[in-house]
């Protein structure tokens, strides 16, 4: 089951998206000048867990890997990352996918 994007704000200095994954986990992708933070959002309230954090250079490499050999895309980094996370089934799988991406580009 494909996740549902509930917030997508790709303007300004801090783009972010929130996705409800197939199993009900809620994750947030937040970008800024220092990089990317992927967080599992807890139930209503402050219980959040950071799943993945990466500096801007690493995020650029991940996004470049997503667009393939053409190395250019009209899609923003947030749009690319959201599209990749949306079909993932759980927060644990999101963490694993980003960890695998880092290993594959290292």
Protein Blocks (a to p, Z undefined) as FASTA:
>chain_A
ZZddfbdcfehjbdcdddddfkopacdddddfkbccddddddedjbdcdfbdcdfklmmm
mmmmmnomnopafbdfklmmmmmmmmpmbfklmmmmmmmmmmmmZZ
